[in-house]
Structure formats: C-alpha cells, structure tokens
Amino acid sequence: MTQNEWVLNELKKGPVTPIQALSQGGIMRLAARIQELRESGHEITTHKVEVNGKSFAQYVLEGKQNAKSSPSHRPFG
C-alpha cells in the first residue's frame, strides 16, 4: 500500500492528523501526501486544531468520498 493509499483510507474513516500519520502510517510529510491527493481530485479540507496551547492541522475528506457523515466523532491524534 502506498502512503497516499494509506492516507486516503484513513481519511475515509475520519479526520487525520500529522501525529497519527507518523505513528500509525510512518508518514513524515502528511501535508505533501494531502496535496498530492488534492491534485488527483480529492476534496480535502484543513482545520487548525489547538490542544493544550499547541496547534496542528487536521485533514478531513469532504463530500461523497467520506464514509462517515460526521467525522468529528472520531478522536484525532
């Protein structure tokens, strides 16, 4: 499975964060994978999340491509 395939599969389950991509998928450059997926036609939005004074990106697959109607119910990180 490629990194892009891993990211897309995870996005179909719910939001994906850089720490999740690194710890679960071994992906160090999540933003680059997200950009590649966007360029291939996937609608992915970026949300800024702040937890304990730290901020990070959280990516969400939009539209019909997303398997869940409300991805915010899936814990991130």
C-alpha angles and dihedrals in degrees: 000000000000123000090250091053091050092050093047092049091051092046089055087059095048144283120350126207130194093248090052091049091050098043098040103026104025090236114148098177104048093156090059092051090048090052091051091050091049090051089053090056106269117138106226124167127203121222124190110227126192122199124170091346093308122112129204141158124267117194124210129190109227134204130013092334091074114090092205125059093210112032093175089082090071113086115240130221 
